[in-house]
Amino acid sequence: MRRRRLIINRRQFLRQGAAIGLGSLITPGLLGESWAASKDRVVIFQGVGLDSLHPYAYSGGGIVGIWLHMIEPLVQMDFGRNEYVGVLAESWEFQGRKWIFHLRKGIRFHNGSPFTSKDVVFSLNRMKSDKRSLQGADIVDMDVEAPDYFTVVMTTKNPSAILLDRLDTRYMISRAAADKFGDQVDNYAIGTGPYKFVSWQRGGDLALTRNDDYWGAKPEIKEVILLSLV
């Protein structure tokens, strides 16, 4: 239920105008969180915060709602429609042990590099192989390949009807950024999301700025500051 609320909150947040009020933001779904807003900036006080900038070194909870602003998954559950909808994936099909995903075109990461199937392969393989990752268990029996720039084929050991659930909130990161920054890539938190990473302090605040080149609906609020209360 907590993850569901956080996903809904992100969508509601992106639809909010610049003149949002404190009263309209505090709902039963936001227990433990409070907000302060102005025309260009919103400050969110919450009971969870990032432990690190490693995109896969967490297993769920409130941290999911933080990462959603910066990096995006292939698919996401739409609880209003009670079905999975495409985010970075435009469509998909199921063929026995194979899932074929067709990616959206024209999407770019915050560093300007194009989002392609190579980034999906890199991201999923890192989830499985990185020693700090807590997300590899869900896809350990899956092989992934990229027959072209905008097609990804995932092959499971056995037919899997729950693969979409395992890909929900499993985020895609930039292979080009990893090639450039190496072991320091996580310090830049480069994704495709509606907000870009600015700065972070362990146990403190996370500062984000609007991604004006975002491929989807543009958020109206320019800056977001997430302040941890723990």
C-alpha positions in Angstrom: 0.0 0.0 0.0 2.9 2.4 0.8 4.4 2.0 -2.6 1.0 2.5 -4.3 0.5 5.8 -2.4 4.0 7.0 -3.3 3.5 6.3 -7.0 0.2 8.1 -7.0 1.8 11.0 -5.2 4.4 11.5 -7.9 1.8 11.6 -10.6 -0.4 14.0 -8.6 2.7 16.1 -7.9 3.6 16.5 -11.6 0.1 17.7 -12.3 0.2 20.3 -9.6 0.3 24.0 -10.7 2.9 26.4 -9.4 0.5 27.9 -6.9 -0.2 24.7 -4.9 -1.2 25.2 -1.3 -0.2 23.4 1.8 -3.7 22.4 2.6 -4.3 20.7 -0.7 -1.1 18.6 -0.3 -1.6 17.1 3.1 -3.9 14.1 2.7 -4.2 10.7 4.5 -1.9 9.3 1.9 0.9 11.7 3.1 1.0 10.8 6.7 4.4 11.6 8.2 5.2 14.1 5.5 4.6 17.9 5.3 5.1 20.4 2.5 5.9 24.1 2.0 5.5 25.7 -1.4 6.1 28.8 -3.4 5.7 29.6 -7.1 9.1 28.2 -8.1 10.0 25.8 -5.3 8.5 23.1 -3.1 10.0 21.9 0.1 9.0 18.4 1.3 9.6 17.3 4.9 9.5 13.5 5.1 10.3 10.6 7.4 12.6 8.8 4.9 15.7 9.8 3.0 18.3 8.4 0.7 20.9 6.3 2.4 23.1 6.6 -0.7 23.0 7.6 -4.4 23.3 4.0 -5.5 20.1 3.5 -7.6 19.7 -0.2 -6.7 20.9 -0.3 -3.1 17.4 -0.3 -1.6 14.5 -2.7 -1.7 11.4 -0.6 -1.4 9.5 1.6 1.0 9.5 5.4 0.9 12.8 5.6 -1.0 10.9 4.5 -4.2 9.0 7.7 -4.2 12.2 9.7 -4.0 13.9 8.0 -7.0 10.8 8.3 -9.2 11.5 12.0 -9.6 14.9 11.4 -11.2 15.0 8.0 -12.8 12.3 6.0 -14.5 11.3 2.3 -15.1 10.2 0.6 -18.3 6.7 0.0 -16.9 4.6 1.1 -13.9 1.4 0.0 -12.3 -1.5 2.4 -12.9 -3.7 1.7 -9.8 -6.5 3.8 -11.2 -6.8 1.6 -14.2 -5.5 -1.5 -12.4 -3.0 -2.4 -15.1 0.6 -1.8 -16.1 1.3 1.1 -18.3 4.4 2.0 -20.3 6.9 4.6 -19.1 10.1 4.2 -21.0 8.7 1.2 -22.8 6.0 2.1 -25.3 4.6 -1.5 -25.7 5.5 -5.1 -25.1 4.5 -8.6 -26.0 4.8 -12.0 -24.3 6.0 -15.0 -26.3 6.5 -18.1 -24.1 9.7 -17.5 -22.1 10.4 -14.2 -24.0 9.2 -10.7 -23.3 9.8 -8.2 -26.1 9.8 -4.6 -25.1 9.6 -1.7 -27.6 11.1 1.5 -26.2 10.0 5.0 -26.7 12.1 7.0 -29.1 13.4 10.5 -28.7 14.1 10.2 -24.9 17.3 11.6 -23.5 19.1 11.3 -20.2 19.9 14.4 -18.1 23.4 14.3 -19.6 22.0 14.6 -23.1 22.8 11.0 -24.2 19.9 9.2 -26.0 18.0 6.4 -24.1 18.3 3.1 -26.0 18.1 -0.6 -25.5 21.8 -0.6 -24.5 20.9 1.4 -21.4 18.3 -1.2 -20.5 20.7 -4.1 -20.9 23.3 -2.2 -18.8 20.9 -1.3 -16.1 19.4 -4.8 -15.7 22.8 -6.5 -15.7 24.0 -4.0 -13.1 21.0 -4.9 -10.9 22.1 -8.5 -11.0 25.9 -8.2 -10.7 26.6 -5.2 -8.5 27.4 -6.4 -5.0 25.6 -3.5 -3.4 22.4 -4.1 -5.4 19.3 -5.4 -3.4 17.2 -5.8 -6.5 19.0 -8.6 -8.4 17.0 -11.5 -6.9 13.9 -10.6 -8.9 15.6 -10.9 -12.3 18.5 -13.3 -11.5 17.0 -16.0 -13.9 16.5 -13.6 -16.7 18.8 -12.9 -19.7 18.5 -9.6 -21.6 19.6 -8.7 -25.1 19.2 -5.7 -27.5 18.6 -6.8 -31.1 18.3 -3.1 -32.1 18.4 0.3 -30.4 14.8 0.4 -29.4 14.0 -3.3 -28.8 14.8 -5.3 -25.7 14.3 -9.1 -25.4 14.1 -10.6 -21.9 14.2 -14.4 -21.7 13.3 -16.1 -18.4 14.3 -19.6 -17.4 10.6 -20.5 -17.2 7.5 -18.7 -18.4 6.9 -15.8 -16.0 3.5 -14.1 -15.8 4.8 -11.7 -13.1 7.7 -10.1 -15.0 6.0 -6.8 -15.3 5.6 -6.7 -11.5 9.3 -7.4 -11.1 10.2 -4.5 -13.5 7.9 -2.0 -11.8 10.1 0.6 -10.0 13.3 -1.0 -11.5 14.9 2.1 -12.9 17.0 2.6 -16.0 20.3 4.5 -15.8 22.7 5.8 -18.5 25.4 3.5 -19.9 27.2 6.5 -21.4 27.4 8.1 -18.0 28.8 4.9 -16.5 31.4 4.8 -19.2 32.4 8.4 -18.6 32.4 8.5 -14.8 33.2 4.8 -13.9 32.9 4.1 -10.2 31.8 7.7 -9.5 28.7 7.6 -11.8 26.3 7.4 -8.8 27.4 10.8 -7.6 25.6 12.3 -10.6 22.3 10.4 -10.4 21.7 10.7 -14.1 18.2 9.5 -15.3 15.4 10.4 -17.7 13.0 11.7 -15.1 11.2 15.1 -14.8 13.8 16.4 -12.3 17.6 16.5 -12.4 19.8 15.9 -9.5 21.5 18.9 -8.0 23.0 17.9 -4.6 22.6 15.5 -1.7 23.7 15.3 1.9 23.7 12.0 3.7 20.9 12.2 6.3 20.0 15.6 5.0 18.5 17.3 2.0 18.2 16.3 -1.6 17.9 19.1 -4.1 16.4 18.7 -7.6 15.7 21.0 -10.5 13.2 20.7 -13.3 14.3 18.8 -16.4 13.1 21.3 -19.1 13.8 18.7 -21.8 11.7 16.0 -20.2 9.9 13.8 -22.7 6.6 13.7 -20.8 4.3 16.2 -19.1 6.4 19.1 -17.9 6.2 19.8 -14.1 5.4 23.4 -13.4 7.5 23.6 -10.2 11.1 24.5 -10.9 12.9 23.3 -7.8 12.2 20.5 -5.3 13.9 20.2 -1.9 13.4 16.9 0.0 14.3 17.3 3.7 14.7 14.1 5.8 13.3 14.2 9.3 15.2 11.1 10.4 
